[in-house]
Amino acid sequence: MSSPNLSRKLSLVFSAVFTFSTLNASAATTLQDVQQLVNQGQYSNARKQIERLLENETLKPEHHQLKFEAERMRRIEMEFTLQRNELLTSIQRYIPDATEEDVDAWDKAGLLESKVIDGERRFFGKTAYNLVHISDTAAARTADYRRFTDKAPLYEIHPHHREIIGADEPVRRRIRVSYSLSVDPDAVPAGETVRAWLPFPKPIEGRQENVSLLASSPSQYVMAPEAQPQRTIYFEKQAEAGKPVEFAVSYEFDSIAKFTQINPELVTVVKPTEALVPYLQERAPHIQFTPSLRTLSDRIVGDETNPYRIAQKLFAYVDSIPWAGAREYSTIRNISQYAAEAGHADCGQQTLLLITLLRMNGIPARWESGWEFSPTSFDTMHDWGEFYLPSYGWMPMDVTHGKLAGKTASETWFYLGGIDAYRLIFNSDYSQPFYPAKEHFRSETVDSQRGEVEWRGGNLYFDQWDYSLEWEVVDQG
């Protein structure tokens, strides 16, 4: 029989082990608990939990993610700014004769994106703008408003597409870009060092070549390696009281069009080699083979087995999702799932959904992004991707341009295997580290098209700085 002292010692040991196990279990679950509160819109409660957990040193490994949950809520609140009684006035900017009854009907139809935050329903700041993009009925009631894609020449069949299809040699455009980023006066205390990463083009054989830096301000910089998946040029500059902190870079590059005539009868099933496996896998949080996406994939693909025809079916489906102005990507937990469920999606959201569906069906797919231009004055940040087929290799795909109303199959499916010569590529992957490394949260956690800025005191979000891109074609090639 054990002595009372021995029993007491064993009890203390078991208690300590239990406490240690409980703390470890807590460390594994508390972040998920906070995320659940955020997902449920219980922001005040989530913030209290975050403050409490940040005081717990045993949870220090989770502190960074807990702090980002607080930042995520702040960013969401910046995006969901409209109350129900403000919607009509906002919508009447585009549809002057809209009524409260119309708003109720659009809301009932699920066309007005909203969130309930601490019991209050708030609407996305771009709700009115997006309404006329995702509803043909609403768009028909605008006076002279044009949808985003109506302003972009290459979203319809264009002589440039036919030039590429019929060319014997690669079609090139040499493009000059001047890019600047300006931090608001006094956003950073005087004397502090501002660190800025401006996106910079990646040399990619056969797609983007002869990249040449023309000038930069400041003159001293750190250029990320050519192989960096998200390439940047890095600067430092001291803040001065009452003055903006400005950075600028100019460069030229050759943008090269690509078009591949694909014969479905020559396409075979992909063999998952070591080089291709990463582009066939899930990659949380934004590429996950969720049960609902598997069901969607089965419905789209049916009994088709040819990889190219499967790609066509998936491409056509994602193309059918209406384009709309996007929430900041850092506020969305799973972008491909969001794109499948929201009833609308922008270019990056469409691309991540298509990448997910392609991988789910054994077709390697990957990300690409930067800016797009046009034969006229149109330009915008843009995301697209690449997919792989045996015998053909890696080929571009742009599901936001989607199927064109062409006279031939080559014209109709141009953007599934082809790309125009008005592209600027910064990124060959998403959510990748910068060089040199960023210390604080990124403003854009997925893409890299505008730049990133921080100082010793933290990240500078998009509301604290502005950017400008000017471009011109200097050689038609």
N, C-alpha and C positions, 0 to 999 in steps of 0.2 A: 504494500500500500504506500502510495507516495505521501510525502509530508506536506502540510499546509503551505510551507514556504515554497516547496518545489511546484505545487499546483499553482500558486500565485505567479511564480516566475514563468511557467508555461502559459498561463493566461495572458500575461503581458506580452510574451512573444507572439502568441496567436493574434492578439489585438493589434500589435504593430504590423504583422504581416497582412492582416485584414485591412488596416488603415492604408498601408502602402498599395495594396491591390486596388482598394477603392479609389485612391488618388489616380492610379494609372488608368483605371476604367473611366474615371471622370475626365482625364486628359483625352481619352479616345472619343468621348461622347459629347463633351460640353460644346465644342465647336459645332457639331451637328445640331445640338439643341438650339443654339443661337441662330444658326442658318434656318432652322424650321420656323422660329419666331419671325425672322425677316420675311420668309416666304409667306407667312400668314398675315403679314402686314402689321404685326405687333412691334412697331419700331421703338416705342418708349420702353417697353419691357425688355426688348433686345438690348437696348443701350444700357439699361441698368445691369443686365446680366454681364455684358461686356466689361463694364467698369468693375464689377465684382471679380470677375475672372482674371482681369489684368493685375489685380492685387495679389493673386495667388502665384507665388514663384514656382510652385511645382508644375504649373501649366505654361511655363515660359516658352517651350517649343511652339505652342499654339498662339502666342501673343501676336505675331505678325499677321496671321490669318484673322484673328479676332479684330485687330485694328482695321483690317481691310473690310470686314463686315460693316463696321461703323462707317467707313468711307463709302462703301457701296450704297448704304442707306442715304447718305448725304447726296450722292450723285443721282439716285433715283428721285429723291425729293426735288432736285433741280430740274428734272425732266418732266415730272408729273405735277404741273403747276396750275392747271385749270380746274375750277370748280364747275359744278353743273350749271349754275346760273350765269356763267361766263361763256358757255359753249356757243349759244346762238349768235352773239356778237362776233365771235371768232369765225364761225362758219359763214356769216354774211359777208365777210370780206371776199369770199369766193362765190357764194351763192346768195345774192342780195335779197331774193324773195323767200329765203328759207324761213320756216316758222318753228315754234316750239314743238308742234305736232310732228314736223319733219325730224327734228332732233330725237324725239322719242322713238320714232320709227327706225331711224338709223341706229340708235342705241340698241333697240330690241333685235335688230339684225346682226349685231355684233361688229359694227363698223367703227365704233368709237373706243379706242384703246384706253383702258383705265386701270387703276389700282386702288384698293382700299387700304389706307394707311392710318393706323390708330383710329379706326372706325369711320374715317372720312373718305369718301370716294373722290379721287382726283383723276383728271384726264391728262393724257400725254400732250405736251405742248404743241406737237405737230398734228394733232387730231384733225383739225379743219383742213390743213394742207393734204393730209393723207386721204381724207374722205374722197376727194375728187380723183384720186389715183386708183382707189380700190373699188369704187362704185361707178359703173357706167351711167346709171341714172342720175347720180349727183353731178358727174362731169358734164352731162348734157344740159344741165341747168346753169352752167357758168357762162359768162358773156364772152370773154376772149381769152380765158385762162387755158394754157396748154400744159399737158402733162410733161413731166421731166423728159421722158423718152421722145416726145414730139420735138424737142429742141435739139436732139442729138442726131446728126445726119446718118451715122453708121448704124442706127438701130432699125433702119429699113434698108432694103437692097439698094446699093449705091454703085456708081461706076468704079469706085475703088475696089469693091469686092470682085467685080468682073476683071479688073486689071490684074488682080492677084491670081485668080483662077486661071487666066489665060497666059500668064507670064512664063517665059522660058528661063528667066533669071530671077533671083530673089528681088522683091520690090522693097526698096529702102527709102527712108526719110531721115535726113539728118536734122535733129531738133536741138535747139538751144533753149535752155531753161535758166531763169533767174528766180531764186527762191529766197524769201526773207521771213524772219520770225522776230516779233517785237514783244517784249515783256512789258506789261503796264508799268508806268511810273510808280515807284514806291511799293510795288508788289513784293520786293525784296529790300531789306534795310540797306541803306547806303554803306558801302565798304565791303559788303558781303559778296562772295563769288557766286555768280550764276553759271550753272552748267547746262549746256544745250546740246542735244543730239538732233541734227537735221538729216532727213532721209537722203540717201545718195544712191545713184544707179549702180546695179550689179552687172558686170560683163557676163553675158550668157551667149555662148557660141550659137550662131544662126538665128538669134533673136534680138540681142542687144550688144552691139560691139562698138569699139573705138570710143570708149568713154574718156572724156577729157575735161579735167578741172580747169576752168578759166580764171576764176578769182574767188576770194573768200574774205569775209570780215567777221572776226579778227583774222589776221593773216596767219596766225599760228593755229594749228588744228591737229587732230588725231583722226586719221582715216581708218575706218574698219577694214579688215581684210576683204578681198574680193569674194571669198567663199562664205563670208558671214551671211547666214540666212536672212537676217534683217539688217541691211547695210546702212551705215550712217557716217556722217562726218561730225566730229565732236569739237566743241568750243568751250572756252571759259572766258568770262568777262566780269569785271567788278561793277556793281550797281552804284549809281550816283543819285543823290536825292533829287526828286522831281523830274527825272529824265527816264525815258524808256530804255531798256537794255536791248540792243538790236544785234542780230546775227544775219549774215547773208552769204549765199554761195551761188555761183553760176557755173554751168557746165554744158557740154555738147555730147551727143551720142547718136549712133545710128540705130534707128528702130527698124527691124526687119520683119516683114510680113511672112506668114507661113501658111501653106494650105496643103493638105494631104487628101488625095482622092482615095477613099476607102472602099474596097470591095468586100462586102460581108462574107462572101463565099470563101475568102482567103483567111478569115479570122478564126483563130483557134483559141481554146481555153488557156488562160494564163497559168503558167507554172510558177509557183511562189518561190522564186530564187531569193537568196539572202538580200540582194539589192532591192527587191520588190516588196519583201515582207512588211517593212515599216509602213508602206502605202496601202496595205490591205487590212491593217489592224485598226481596232478602236484606239482612240486617244482622248481620254477624258480631260476636260469636261465637255468639249464641244463636238466630239465624234464618238458617239456611243450607239451601239446596236440595240436600242431599247425595244421592248416588246411592241410598242405602238408603231415604231418605224419599221420593224420586221413585217408587221401586218400591212402597213402601207406599201412596202416594197413588193410583197407577194401580190397585192392587188394590182399594182402597176405592171409588173413583169409578167404575171400569168404563167403560162407554160413555155415561154420563150427561153431558148438555151444558147442562142448565138450571142457572144459578148457584145458585138457592135450593135446589134438590134436591141439588146437589153439597154445599152447606153443611150440609144436613141429614145427609147420609151421613158427612161428616167429623166433625160434631158428635157423632153417635151413636157413631162409632168411638172417639173420644177419651174420651167419657163412659164407655165400657166398660172403660177402664183403671182398675184399683182405686185409690182414694185411699189414701195412706199418709203418715206423718210424713216430713218432708223433711230432707235434708241442707241445710246453709247453702248458698245459691246461689253464693257466692263460691268454693266448692270444686269447682264443676262447670264444665267448659270449654264445653260446648254443651248447654244445658238442653233444647232441643226434641229433640235426638238422644237424650239421656238418658231423657226421658219415653217415647220410642218403644221403648227397649230395656230399661229397668230392670224392667219388669213391674209397676210401680206409679208413681204420680206424685201430687204435691199440686196445689193449685189453680193456682199460678203456672206450674208445669211443664206441666200440662195446657193452660193457656192459651197458653203459648208454642208448644207443639206445634200446637195448633189454628190459631194465627195463621200459623205457617209453612206448614201444609198449605193453608189458604185462599189465602194469597198465591201459592203455587205453582200454584193453579188459577185465577188471575186475579181473585180476590175480595179487595178491600182489607180489611185487618184491623189493629187496633191495640190497645194495652195500656190497662188501667185498673185501679186498685187502691186499697185503703185498709183499711177494716174493714167487716164486716157484723154486723147485729143481728138481732132477730127480734121477733115479737109477745110473746114471753115473756122469759126471762132470758139466752138464748144470745147470745154474741158471740165474734168471733174476727177476727184479721187475715185478709184475703182478697184474692185477685186474680181479675179477670175481664177482659173486653175489649169491643170493638165491631167490627162488620163493616158493610160498605157494599154496598147494592144500588141500581141505578138506579131512579128513581121513588120510592124509599123513604128514601134517604139513610143516614146512620149510625144504627145500632141497637145496643143492648146485646146481649151474649151472655155466658152464664155456664155453661161446660161442666162445672164441678164440681157444680153443682146438676143439670145435665143434663136428660135427658128425664124428665118426671113421669108418674106413672100416672094420667093424666087421662081424663075421659070424652069429651073433644072434642080435636080437633087443636090448638085454641088452648091448652088446658090442657097437653096433652102437650108441645108445643113452646114453652111459655111463655118459657123462658130462651134461646131463639134468636130474638131480636127484642124481648124484654121484660126488665124488671128490677123487683124489689120496691122498696118505699119504706123499707127499713131498711138503707141504705148510707151510708158515709162515704167520700168520694173525696178522696184526697191527690194521686194521680198520674194523669196522662194519658199517660205514657210511662214507660219504664224506663231505668235506667242513664244518667240525665241529671244535669248539674252542679247543685250547690246555690247558693243566694244567701244570704249571701256564700259564696264558694268554700271548700271544705274543703282543708286543706293536706296532710293525711296520708291513707293508705288509708282507704276506708270499710269499716265492718264488714259492711254489706250493699251489695254492688256493683251489684245489680239493682233491688231494690225500696226503698221508703222508707215504713215503717209504724210502726217502733218509735222511731226517732231515731238520731242519730249524735253521738258525743262524742270530743273530742280535747284535747290540750294541747300545749305547746311540744315536749314529748318524744315525741309520737307519738299514734297512734289508741288509743282505749280500746275494747277488744273487748267482746262481749256478756257475758263472764264477769266483767267489772269494774263492771257497773252493772245496775240493774233498772228496770222500768217498770210503770205501772199505768194502766188506763183504766176509768173509770166512766161510765155513760151512763143516760139516762132519756128517755122520750118526754114532752115537755111540752105537746104539742098534737097531737091526732089529725088535724087538717087538715080 
